[in-house]
Amino acid sequence: MRVTVRSARESDAATVAAAEWSTAATPGLLVQRPGEIPVAAFTAKIADLGRLGSYWVAEEAGALVGHAFLEPMPMAGNAHVFILGIVVHPGRTGRGVGTALMEHLLRWARAQPALRKVELNVRATNARAIALYEKHGFVEEGRRRGRVATAGGAFMDDVLMAWFPA
């Protein structure tokens, strides 16, 4: 099946939230715990970032299969840096969803004159995500040791990665 990417709508928020809650149940994928971020927060972020055209969803056969955003940092001194968030929905990995979202995100990023850097954090144990980011030109900038605590009490390192448009 073909994956398409479109701008997120506020009506997508409940599906996006449910996917994040389900993803968060697997240690090492997201920082949040299932249900920790309410649907209203997803609705607000989609509305805020939608005005900038930087929150997207991936669809396959009419179903949401992933979502991603680029969010500018809030201060004038670092507004040229955008934070990347991306989630391939459970059961949809290995099907090109992450690649479709990344290609769309980076194409959009290259077209933004004010954007000079994209940053993200990824758990050191998430080899699939790290490989996706490296495939698209992200480089490791550092590590934050023991930054993420799982519900079971284990601690994981966060890898800091960045991409610079040509």
N, C-alpha and C positions, 0 to 999 in steps of 0.2 A: 504494500500500500504506500501511497505517497503522503509525506508529511508536508503540511503547509504552515506558514507562520503568519499571524495577523496581530493587529493591535489588540491588547486586552480590553475588555469591557467590564464595567462594574458588576454586571450580571455573571461574570466568570468567577467572582471572588469566592463563592462557597465551594466550587469545584477545586479551585486553586488551594484553598485552605485545607480541604479534605485530603488532597494529594500531599501537602506538606505534613499534615499530621500523620498520615500513613508512612511517609518517608522517614519522619523523625523517630518512628518506632524502631528503626534499625540503627543501632549505635554506630557512630562514625560518619554518618551522612550529613546531618544537620545539627546545629548547636541546640536549637529549641527542642522541647519535649512535646509529645503529641497534645494538641489542644492549647498549648501555651499562648499562641498568637491567635486572637479571635478573628472571626470572619470580618468584623467591622474594620479591623486594621488592614486586612487585605483590600477591602473595598476602598478605603481611604488612599492607600498607596497606589492602587490602579488609577484612581481619579487624579491624584496629584501627578504621577509620572505620565499618565496618558496625555496630559496637556503638552508634555515634552516629546511624546511619541517614543518613549523608552521603556514601556512595559508590554511584553508580547506573550502570546500563547501559541503553542504548536498544536495542530489538529491532525488527526488521522481518521478518515471516514466519519467526520463530524464530531468525534470525541476529542476532548482535551487530553493531550498526552505529555505535555510539558509546559513550562512557563519560565520566563526570564525577564530580568530588568537591568537597566543601567541607571544608576542614581548619582547625580552630581553631589559632590561634597558641599556642605552648606556655607563655608566661609570663603570670602573673596580670595584669600591666599591659596586655597586649594580647590577652588571651583573648577579648575581644569582637570581634576581627577574624578573619575566616575567609578562607583562601586558596582561590581557585577554580582548578581544573584541568579542562579539557574537551578532548576529541578526538573529532572526527567521523571515522570510519574511512575509509581510502582507497576511492574509488569511490562514496562515499555522500553526498558534498557536494551542496548544492543541492536536497535532498529533504525538508527540514524536520527533520532529525535534531538539528541544533544548537539550533533553536528549541524543540523538544520538551524537550531536556535543560535549556535555560536556564529555560523556564517552570517545570519541575519543581523545579529548584534554588532559584529565587527564591521560589516558593510555600513550600518547606520553610524557607528562610531567614526569611521573614516570620513564621513560626510559632515561631521560637526567640527567647524574650525576651532572652537574653544576647547575641545577635548584633546588633551595631550597624553593621558595615561588612563588605563583601566586597571583596577586592583581587585583582588579577591582573596578570601581565606578559604582553605580547603583542609580537611583533616588529613594528616599524614598517612593514615590507613586507607584512604579512598583512592586506590591506584587507578581505577577506571576514570574518575574525574580528572586526576592529575594528567593522565595520558591524553584526555580530550583537550585540556588547556595547553599542554605542550605542543600538541599537533597543530594548534592554532596560533602558536608563537608566544605563548606566555612563558615567562622565566621566573624561577624561584628567586625571591628577594630576601627571604629569611624564614625563621621559624620562631614560634612562640611555644615554648616547652610547657606541657601540662596545662594548656589553656582551656581545654574543653573537658568537663566532667560528665560522664555518662550517668544514667539513672542507677546503674549498678555500682558506682563508685570508682570506676576506672578513669584515668586521665589520659587525654590524647594531645598530641602536638598539633598546632595549626601551622600550615605552610602558607606563607605569604607569597602570592604570585602577582605578576604585572605584565601588561601588554602595552606597547607603545606604537601608535599608528605611524606608518611610514611618512 
